Structure formats: structure tokens, C-alpha cells
């Protein structure tokens, strides 16, 4: 992974090497300057991937040969020989646990080691953390808007920025609070639950019940002779249309055939996509007919899906119909069949669902999750803060781009209600604060005015994850990181957690 760097990292490395400063002890910090999506928080992600790449950091013979071809011809051979010996055996990385809530200007991770190596790691770490944290944060916002009970499905594979972006989106949206993915490869690689049934193309490919094969097609769940499911579904369709007061001839027979064919294939996992033709006159009666036929044989349908139209309003109409069938045919579970929706779902969509009220149980999100259109980059930066024991400070006319010098210890201060109310950055040599201690602090953006705070609890945020070329702390599973993320979000006060115009979080 060593060549995963911008070229100027290599030219700077050569400069440090020629000046004999390449082994000077140095420290750098990775952080973002502004909360993403105009919110107060982000979820830190990508740490585990970064640590794996640190462990594998080497320049192979092929890497060195390539660098000889792109660096100026005046570059000394001895520098390339030196690159071939480089590793991360003298690097130490401390970081906030992956999945933690992080705030602007607070380092997500700190890197210490020889100056040349610390410099070379910049682009690789930014690449691995920036998008991961952005997608995890975006997913967390969808989760907060949806509430704890609605299932969220990531389905952005076809819209993502290539296969790497798609896999990252599946992985980090799961950390952010999504329940499952449509991405089969992500399920295989990361153990994320995968979901999916049928698309409009499957339904459109059928024209009549005669296309359903084999004709005598499904045995009852409890055992017995196979039943002609197309005929059974057809008989149920008339009864359902009578309850719904809709003409049976308006129900598309190709759609009914598609539902029957799918039900024969997956009798325990039958879900109907209702809007290929007309939801009220075709999709819904056809679904109910097949689902009730399955029920007669001992099976339960698992849900319906909508992919167009006024999703909130339609979900309420569908729930009313399902309950009417449940009452009329005395099938109590029928009224609680889950309703799933998709169709370019955004944060605004979820706000509208909440405002209008809905009967939606599951939401599939693709484009607006994986491409993060509201903010295409988190904007993480990696800044040198110390060399040879001396603090480094970047001064600029843009106050936001000024850095805070020196290696630091990061603390999170909690109030009596258990909410974090401030993150505190202190120089490593300063004594650690303690619970109940009166602390005099200066808040970023208000440095001309000292403030006194008394925390109820003090948490040291950073842990040492990498030392002597090895990961030195057990890394949690993806599910454990996901659970930690939800716990971190739940600890935030409502004022800091809200998505629009949150109260600024002081650092």
C-alpha cells in the first residue's frame, strides 16, 4: 500500500532524506474542520482499514522501479535503496475507537514516528478515513430520521463510485445504522445481512398464468399432495376483489403470474412489488390473492414493496387494505405484513414520511446514501503538529486553516445527565483532568475569553492501536463497531444530535 500516495509525498520525502532529517521524530493529526451536512457531529470510520494498510506498508521492488521512472532523473540511487527498507516499525498511532462520534477540529487519529514515514502516510490515511466517515455519518443521519424501529436497507451498488466505493458504502452505512444491504459481495466479505426479492423486469416478463411451470406446483407446508397454485390464486383473486370493490378484470394477469411464479419458488419468502402497473386495481389485489393462497397452504408472505408515487399515502392505503383482508378472511397476521419503499429516498423523503405519517416498515436508500450529494467530501486534513520535540504551527490569513500546535491528549467531558458537553485538547505534558475538577478552558472560536467548567465524568478518547509495526489492540467486529456507533449517538444531547441548526459543540 505504500505507493497509495500523492507524488508530492515522495518529493518531500526525498527532500527530508537529502537534508538528513528523515528520521527526526514527528507527529501529525487527522481531523476535519467543519461538521458534515451542517450538523454538529460525524462518525469516525475507516480506522481498521487504515491499521491494516499500516501493517502492510512496504515499497516492493516493482514499486521502487516505478518510482525511479517518475521522480526526477537527478534523484540519487541511494534514496531508492532507502525506500526499499521502509516500514512502519517505528510508527505509533492513537485514535478514537471506530464508530465514535467525533467533532470538528478534534483529532480522529494521531500518528507519531520518523518524519519521512509520517509524511508518506498522509494521503493513504486520508483516503481510507474521509469517505468511510462521510458515509457512516450520512447513514447515521438517515437512521436518526427514520427512528429506531424502521428497517433501513442500503441499495446503492449500481449508483456508487465504482466497485470500491460501493463496497465501502455498504460497509460503512452498516456502521452508521443500516440493517442490511442489497450488495451480495459486501455480504460475503463483511457478514452484512443481504436482502432482495424481485424487480419490475421480473413482473413485466410474464403475460399469463399459462407461463407458470410446473402447473401442479406447491405442496402444503405441513405436507401432502402438491396444489395447483395458479388456480388457487385465481380463485382467491375474485374474493379479494369483492372485498376491495375493484373489478377482477383490472388485475393484470401477467403480474399475477409473476407473483405466483415467485411464490412457487420462494413460498417462505414471498414479497410483492406492487407498482409495476396499478397498485390499487392490480398490484395489491394480485398480491393479496397469492398471499392468501399461500396462507391456505400454511405459508406467510413477508412483505410488499413500493417504488413510485406518494409512498407515505400509498402505505396508509395499503395498510388499510391488508387490515380489511385480515378482518374479512380472519387471518390476523395479514394486517401486519411489512411495507417496504424505495425510489430515490433522501433525508427530505424521511422528513415528509414523519410529517405526513406513514405505515412504512422498511426503507431502501441508494443514490442519496452512497453518493452523499449534500456534501461530497468530509474534508479531513492531516497536519504536522510537532517535529524534533518542537511544536509546528500553520499560520494563515484563513483562520479556519490555522493548526493547533503540539502533540495532545484528547478528553471528552460529560455532564450530570451523561451527555458529552465539551471535548478538551490538552498538551501531553499537562496533567489529566478529573471528574468534579474545576477546569479553566478556552473554547475554539472564543480564545480571548476563558471559561470555567466542571465535568461530572472525564473520558480519555484516544487509545493506542498501532505500535512497533503491529496492531496492538484487538479490533472489534463490524457489528460491534455498529453497536458502538449507535451507543455514541444515543449519548449526545438532543441539541447536539439534531440534524438542522444544531447547537455548536464546544472544543
N, C-alpha and C positions, 0 to 999 in steps of 0.2 A: 504493500500500500504506500510505500514511501514516495513514488512518483505522483501520487494524488496531491499535487501542489501547483500553485501558480509559479510561472517561471521566475518571477522576481524573488521568490523564496530561495531559489538556487543561486541567483546572482548575489543576493545579500549574504547567503552562506559562504560563498567564495570570498566576498569582501571581509567577513569576520575571520575566515581562515587565514587569509593573506596577512591580516593585521595581527594575527596571533591571539585573537580574543575569543576564538570559537569555543573554548572551554570555560569561559567566565560564567560563574553561577548566575542564573537569571530566573525571573518569574513573570508569568503572563496570566491574564484573567480573561474569561469568555463571558460576555453579558450582552443584554440588549438595552437600548436607550429609552424606548417608549413601549408601554403596554400595547400588545397587538389588538386589532379590531376596536380600538378606542376603549378598551376595557382596562382594568387595573392589574390583571394577573396574566400569567402564562403557565403552562405545564411544561416543566423541563423534561425533555426526552432525547433519546439518541445516545445516552451515556454508555450503555452496554456495548453498542456497536462501535463507539469510539474507543472503548477499552480493548476490544478485540483487535482493532486495527493498530493500536499502540503496541500490543504484544507482538504483532506480525510485522512491525516496522523494520524494513530492510531495503537496501538497494541491491538488486540482483545484478549479475554480470550483464544481462541484457539491458537492465535499467541504466547502468553506468555507460554502456556503449551508446545508448540513445542520447544520454546527456552530453556525451562528447560531441555528438553531431549537432546539438542545438545551442550549446554555450559557445561563446567566442573562441576562436582558434588560439587566442593567447592564453587561455586557461591552462594552468600548469597541470601536468600529468599527476603530480603528487596529490592534488586535490581530489581527483577521481579515485585514486587509490584510497584516500581517506574516506570518501563516501562509501566505498565498499565495506568499510569496517563499522559503519554507524549502526547503532541500535538504540533502544530506549532503556538500557540497563541502569542509567543514572537519572531517569526521569521519575518524578513523583507527581501524582495527580490526586487532588482532593476535589470533592464535588458534593452538591446537594443530591440526595437519593433520587433516582429516576422516578418520574411521576409526581414529584413535589411541585407545589405552587411556588413560582418564582416571580420576582418583581423587577421592574426596570432599575438598572444600574447595579443590581446585586449580582455578583459573580455566580454563574451556574457551576463553573468549574475553574480551578486554578492549576497551572502547570509550572513545575519547577524542574530545572535541570541545566545542562550546558547550553549556553546562549544559542549556538548554531542549531541544536536539535529542537529547542523550544521554538525557535523561529520557523523551522521546517514543518512543525506540526500544525501551524495556524490554519491553513486552508482546509486540510483534511478534517480537523475537528469542527470547523465552522460548517463544512458541507454536511457532516453527519448529524449535527445538532440543530441547525437552523430549520430545515424543513420538518424534521421529526417533531420539534417543539411546536412549530406552527400548526401542523395537522392535529396534534394531540390537543392543543388549545382550541382549535376550531371545533373539534369533536366534543370537547367539554362544554362549549357554549351550546351546541345542539342538545346535549344531554340536559343541561340546566333548563333550557326552554321546553323540552319535551316532558320533563318531570321524571320521577324515578320509576314509574310503572309502565310507560310506553316502551316497547322494544324498538331498538334502532338498528338498522341494517346498512352497512356500508356496501355500495354497489357502483363504485366509480372506476372499475378496471378499464372500461372502454373509453373513458374520458380523461384518464390520468396522463401525466407527462412521461410516457413510456413505461415499460415493464418495471423498471426500478422505482419510479415514482408511485406506480400502482401498488407494488408490494409494501413500500414504506407507508403509503396511505392506509392500507388495510391494517398493518401492524400498529401504527400509532393512533389511528382512530379507535382501535380497540382499547388502547391505554386510556384514551380520553373519555371512554364510557359507552362506546357502541357495543352491541351484544353479539353481532355476527357479521359475516361478510359473504358476498357472492363469489369472491376470488378463491378458486379451488387451490391454486398454488400457495396462496397465503395460508389457507387452512392446513395444507400439508406441511409447510415449513415452520409455522408458528403455533399450530394447535388451536387456531381461532375457529369457533363453530362456523360452519358454512350452511347457507340456506339458498333455496331457489326452486322454482317449480316450472312454470310454463310462460311463454311469451305469446304475443298476438299471432306470430307466424305459425305457431303450432295450431291454433284455433282456425286460422284462415286456410290451412292446408286441407281441411275436411269440408265436404259438401253435403254428405248424407249419412244416415246411420248404417247404410249398407257397407260403408267403408270400415266399420269396426269389426275387427277379426281378433281372435276366434269368436264366433257368434254366441255359442254357449260358453260363457266366458269367466264366471266368477263363482267360487264356492263360498258358502256362508262361513263366517269366522269360526263358528262352533263346529264346523264340519258338515258334511252332507253333499248332495249332488250339486254340480255346477248349475248356475242360474243364467238365463238369458238377460244380462244386464241392460242391453239396449231396449228390449221390450219392457222390462220393469221400469226403467227410467221414463219411457214414453207414457206408460200408464200413470206414473206419478206427475208428469208434466200437466196433464189435464186437471188433476186435483189441485195442484198448486195454482194454476192459472185461475181456477174458480175462486180460490181464497184471495188472490191478488186482484181479481176482477180485471184481468187482461186477456185478450184473445190468444188462444194457444197457437194460432197460425202466425202470430207475430214473432214467436220464438224461433230464432234461426236454427234450422236442423243441422247445419254443418257445425255450429257451435255446440249443440247438444251432443253430436257425435264425438267432437274433440274432448268434451268433458267426460263422456262415457269411456272413451279410449284411455284417457289418463287415469280414470278411476279404476279401470280393469288392471292397469299396470301398477298403480300405487294406491291400493284400496285403503291403506292405513295413513296415507299422506296426501289425500286429495284436497287441492286448493283450486278455486275457480278464479280466473281472470275475467272480470265482468264487463269490461267496456270495449270489447272488440267491435260490437255492433251497437245495441241499445241496452243500457243497464236495466232500466225498469221493465221493458217489454220482452227482453231476450236473455241477457246475461244472468239476471237474478232468478227468473223462473227456471231457466235451464239448470243453474247451479243447484237450486233447492230440490229440483226433481231428482238429480243424480245423487245429491247428498242424502235425501230421504230414502232413495233406493238402497244406497249403501247402508244406511241405518237399519233398514229392514233385514239386511244380511249380517248385522252385528258390527258394522264399522262406523267410525266417526270421521267426518270431514274436518280438516284442520284450519280452514280459513278461506277468505275471499280477498281479492286484491283489486284495487282501482288504480288506473294510470292516467286519468284525464278528467277534466271538468272540475266542478266545485267539490273538492274532496271532502271538506267538512260537512257540507249539506248532504251530499250523497251518502256519507257514512251514517248519518242520522236516519235517512230514509231506508237504507239497507238494514239497519238495526231494527227498525220498526217492522219491516217485512219478516225478518228472521224470528222476531218475537211472536208475530202473528202466526207463523207456521208452527212455532214451538207450542203455542197455546192450542191451535186448531187440531194439530196432529198428536198432541200430548207427547212431545219429545222435548223435555225441559232444557237439555243442554244445547239445543239448536239455537236458542235465543242468545247464547253467549259465544257463538262462533267468532273467532278473531277477525277483525277487519284491518287489512294492510293497505297502505297507499304509497305511491311513488309519483314521479312526474316533476322533475326539476325543483325538488324541495329545497327551500332556503330558510334562513332564520326568520324572514318575514312570513313565510308559509306557516311556520310553527306558532308565531305570534298570532296569526289570523285564526289558526285552529283553536288556540286558547281563548281568544276574544269571542269567537262565534260559538264555541262549544262543539264537540265532536264525539263520535263513537269510535275513534281510531285507536287500534291496539298496537299497530306496528308501522313504522315509517322507514322507507328505503331512501337513502340520500346518496347521490353520486357526485355530479359536477360541482355543486356548491360546497361539498366537503373536501374533495381531493384536490381541487384547483385553488381553493382559498381565494375566491375572486375579490372579497372585501379587503384583503391585504395579501399580496402575492409573496411577501418575504417577511420574516420576523425581524431581520436586520441585526442579527447578532454580530458582535465585533470581538476581536481578540487583541488585547493591548498589553504591551510590555509595561510592567509596573516596578521592576527592580532589576538592576544589573550590578554584580560585584558588591552586593550589600547596600547599594545606594538607590534610593527611590527614583523612579522615572516619572516625569510629568509631561503630558502633551498640553501645550498652551496654544489656543487658537481664538480667533475672533468669534467663532461659533461656540458659545458657552456650553452647549449640549455635548460638543465633541471633546471637551476637556476631560482628561482622565484623572482618576484619584490615585495618587502615587502610593507605593509601598505594598508589601505583602500583608494580607489581612486575615483576621478571623471573623466569621460571619455568625451573628446570633439572631434568633427570632424571639421577640418579646411578646408575651401573651397577657391579656387582661384577666380579670376575675371571672369573666364568663367563658374563658377558654378560647377566645378568638385572638389570633395574632393581630397586634396593632402597630408594630413597627419592626423593621429589620435594622440591625445595628452592625455597622462595619467598624472594626477596631484594628489597630496595628497588632501584629502578632505578639509584640513585646509588652503590650498593655495587659493588665490583669483582667481576668474574666469577670463579667458582671454576674450577679447572683439574684435570685428571687427576693423581692422585698427591698432591694437596694435602691436608693435614690440615685439616678443617673442623670448627669448633665450632658446633653447631646446637642448636635447641630444638624438640622434636617436639610438634606439636599434641596436646593432652591430657596432656602431660608438661612443661609450660612451666617448672615450678620446678626442672627438672634439665637441665643442659647435657650434650650428648653429643658425642663426637668420632668422625668418620667419615672414611675415606679412599677416595674413588671411583677406580675404575680408568678409567672413561670418564665424561665430563660432556657432556650434550646440552642445548642451549638449545631448549626446547619450542615457544615461540611464534614464528610468522612473521607478517610484516605482509602482510595480504591486501587491505586497502582503504585508499585514501588519495586525497584531492582528488576525492571523488565517484566514483571508479572502482576496480574490482577491479585490483589491481596485481601479482598473481602468477597465472600460468596455473593454472587449476583442473583437477585430474585427472579422468579419465573415471570413470564409476561402477565399471567393472571394476578400474581402478587403485586406487580407494578400497577396494574389496572386498579386493584383494590386500594392501594396506597394513594393513587391519584384521587379517587372518589372521597377517601377519608380527608385528604388535604383540602379538597374543595369544600367539604362539609364544615371544616373548621373555620373557614372565612366568615367574617361578619356579613350580613346581608348587604351592607353599604359598600363593601369591597367586592362582593360577588356579583352584584347586579351588572348586567351587560351594557346598559345605556347610562351614561353620565355617572359612573361610579364615584364614590368618594376616593380621592387620591390616597394611595398607601404611602405613608412616610418612610423614608430610608435615611 
